[in-house]
Amino acid sequence: MIKLIVDSSADCPDFVVNDERVTILPLSINFGDKEYFDRRTLTPNEFFEKLKTEKEMPKTSQVTPEAFIGEFKKELAAGNQVVCLTIASVASGTFQSAMIAKEEVGGGDDILLIDSNMLCLGEAYLAIKILNWIGEGKSLTEIEELAKPYTKNKIEHLFSVDTLEFLKRGGRITGTKAFVAELLDLKPILIVEDGMTKPISKVRGRKRVIPYYIKHMKENLDREQTEFICLGHGADPAIAKQLEQTIREELQWEKPIFISEIGPTIGTHAGPGVFAVFYVKK
């Protein structure tokens, strides 16, 4: 059997998390000297509540080599092969940890490491595809080839944040820029390219974000290759449901839409109210 190991930064939908072929390894989050493990000892909702009340910015840490070593040894001992999918290596040392672990256990051709080159549900999108390929009986070599296009900016990540406070606190933008943007109620629109966030536009007011998403999707969505759409939200399920309904109506979309909570890896800098859409782009 082929097992899939994914780090928790992928923010995978519940049906992926609960799949018996899947193991989710958590990143750790530190608020001061208190350590938590993503979704094991701290839920996304609890994380965003702490984010609003804690004075210090939390710090997220990569999955350790030891965590990967334990899982790799367990699966190999059970006679399984492993696909290990991680957050973009430019954004976290998690892929490096997996490489160290593979070398340590000597998994050879029975362990396939994939640097997703993506963030958040972009990584989850590829995880879902990998599960489908496993179900179709694909080999590790075939999965490696099928995954390559997805690691080269095939999946669009569209993000918007509700407040710039956490980008400012994390040093991602200056206090002056944040002040002006908040004064004008500007909401930045970001994408991810090569594992890094990049601003592409801004809109005036939160109510204009979804219309922008729809316009962008009409221009960039590959309807044939996109078998499903993923939506993510930061402690705001209502905005995700609104986005889902609008996509169905405006794009006449009848294929699956999967909704999941965004966790600490993106949430630390984006803050509560962040919401995002992921699909195959043209």
N, C-alpha and C positions, 0 to 999 in steps of 0.2 A: 504494500500500500504506500501511496505517496501522501505525506503529511505536509501541511502548510503552517509555517511559523511566521507571524506578523508582529511588528511592534505596535504598541497601543496608540502611537501618534496617528495611525491611519484612521482612527475614529470609525471603525467598521460598524455597519448596521448589525442589529441583534442577530439576524439569521446567519451572518458570517461568524460572529462570536460564538454562537451556540452550535455550530457545525462540528461534529465529532472529529473531523479531519483537521481542525484548526486549533492552534495554540496562540494566544495573544500574550506577548511578554510586555510588561508595563515599564514605561519610563518612570523615573522618580521625580517628585516635585518637592522642593524645599521652600517652606515659608519660615524664614529665620533659621533656627536650628531644629525645626520639626520637619521630619521627612515623611512623605506620603507616596503611595504607589498608585499611579493612574488607574482609576476604575476598580482597584482592589481595596484600597483603604481611603479613597477619596473619589466621590462621584463627580461628573462634570458640573452638576448643579451646586454641590458643596464647594467645588473649586471656585466657581464664579462668585458665590457669596463671600468666600474668604478674600477673593481678589478685590472686592469692593470695600472691604473693611480693614484689611491689613495695610500697614503703612509701607512696608518694604515690598518690592517686587519679588515674586517667587522666582526660583531658578529651576529649570528642568534639566535633568541629567539623562544621558544615554543609557540604554540597556547595557548591562555589564557583560564582558566576555564570559564570566562565570555562569550567568543566567543562560546564555546560549549553549555553553558547554554541557550544562545539565540536561537541557532539552535534546540536544544532538545525541548525547550518549543514550538517553532513554529511548529515542526513536530507532537508532541504529541497533540497539540491543533487542528491540522488538521485531527487527527484520524489516523496518520501514525505510523508505527514502524520504528526503526532506527538500522542500522548496522553502527557502528563507527570504522573505521580502522585507525590506527596510525603507524607512524615510530617506530622502535624498541625502547622500553623503556630504554634500556641501552645507547642509543644515544641522547635521548631528553626527556624532562619532559612532552611532549605532551600527552602521555597516562595517566600520573598522573593527568593532567588537565581535561581529559575526565572523569576519575574516580570521581574527585571532583564534576564535573558538574552533573554527573548521580545521585550522592548522593543528591545534592542540589535540583534537579527537581523531584526526586523520581520516575524515569521512570520505575523502577522494571523490569519486564520481557519484556517490550516493547522497551528496549534499550539494544543492544548487543555490548559490547566493545571488540575489537580484537587488541591485541598488535601484529603487523605483525612480529616482530623480524627481520625485514628486512630494507633495505635502498633503496631510489631512486625507480627505476622501478621494483625492487623486490616487493615492496609494491603495485605498480601499477598492477603488474601481478596478485596479489591476488584480487585487486579491480575488475579487469576484470572478474575473475572467480566468484566473489560474484555477479556481475551484471548478469552473465549467470544463476547462481542459483536462483536469484530473478525472472528472466524471466521464469524459469522452475516451479515457484510456491513453492519453498522450504520455510519452516518455519525458524524462527530465530534459533530454536534448531537444525534443520538440517544444517543450514549454519554454525553454531558454530562447529559442528562435522566435516563437510567437510573441513573447514578452518584449522583445527588443524595440519594436516601434512605439510601444507604450512608454518606454523610458526615454523617448526622444521627443518630448513635448506634444504627444498625440492627444493627451487629455487636457481640455481647457479647465482651468480653475478660475472662477469668477468670485471674488470676495468683496464684501463691503463691511465697514465697521460703523457702529452706531455712535461711538465717541472716540475722539483722538487722545483722550486722557492716558490710555495705557500705552499707546505708541510713544507719547511724550515721556511718560515715566520710564519706559524702557530705553530711551535715548534714540528711538528710531526717527523722530522728528523734533525740531526745536520748539521751545515753549512759545515763541512768537508765532510760528506757523500754526501751531495748535490753537492758539488764542484767536487768530484771524479766522481760521476755518470754523471754529465753534461759534464765533460771532456771526458769521454768514450762514451757519447751518450747512456747511459743505460736507458731503459724505464721499470719501475717496472710493474709487473702484480699482481693485487690484487684480492682477493675474499672477500666475507662477510660470516662470520660464527657467529651465535648467535648475530647478529646485529652489529658486529665489523669488521672493515677491517683488512685483514691479507695478507701480501705479500707472494706469492707462487713461483715467478720466476722473471727474468728480461731478456730483450732481447736487442740486440745492434741495435739501430736505430728504428725509428717509422715504417719503412716499414716492419719490422719483427713482428710487433704486430699482425696484422690480420692473418698471417700464424700460429702464436702461438695459437690464438683463435680457428682457424679451427681445429688444431691438438687436442686441449683440448676438443673441442666439439665432435669430432669424438670418443673420448674415454669416454666422460661423459654424452653426451646428451641422454636422454630417449626419443627416437623418438615416441614411442607409447603414452606416457603420455603428451608430449609437444604438445599442441594444437596450440600454436602460440609462436613466439619468440619476445621479446622486445629489442630494441636497444635505447641507449641514447647517446647524444653528447653534449659537451659544446661549443656552438657557432661554430660548425664545421659540417654542414649538409653533406658536401662532403664526409667526412670520414665515416659517417653513411651509405650513399648510397653505397659507395665502399664495406663496410662490408656486407650490405644486398645482393649485387650482388654476392660477393664471397661465402656467405653462400648458396645462391640458386644454384650456379654452383658446388661448391665443395661437398656439402652435398645433392645435388639433392632435395632441400627443396621446397615443393610446398604449404605448409600451410602458413597462414598469418604471416607477419613480421610487427610489429608496431614500428614506430620511434617517439621519443619525445626528447625535449630539456631537458638537465640536468640543474637544477636551483641551488640556493645558498647553500643548505644544503650540498651537495657533492662538488659543485663548489668552495666554499670558500677555501677548502684545496687542491682540485685537480687542479683548475685553468682551463683556456680556453684550448680547445684541448683534454680534457678528453673524452674518449668514452668507452662504456660498452655494454655487451650483457647479457640477462637474459633468462633462460629456465629451464625446469624441468630436474633435473639431476638423473642419475641412482642411 
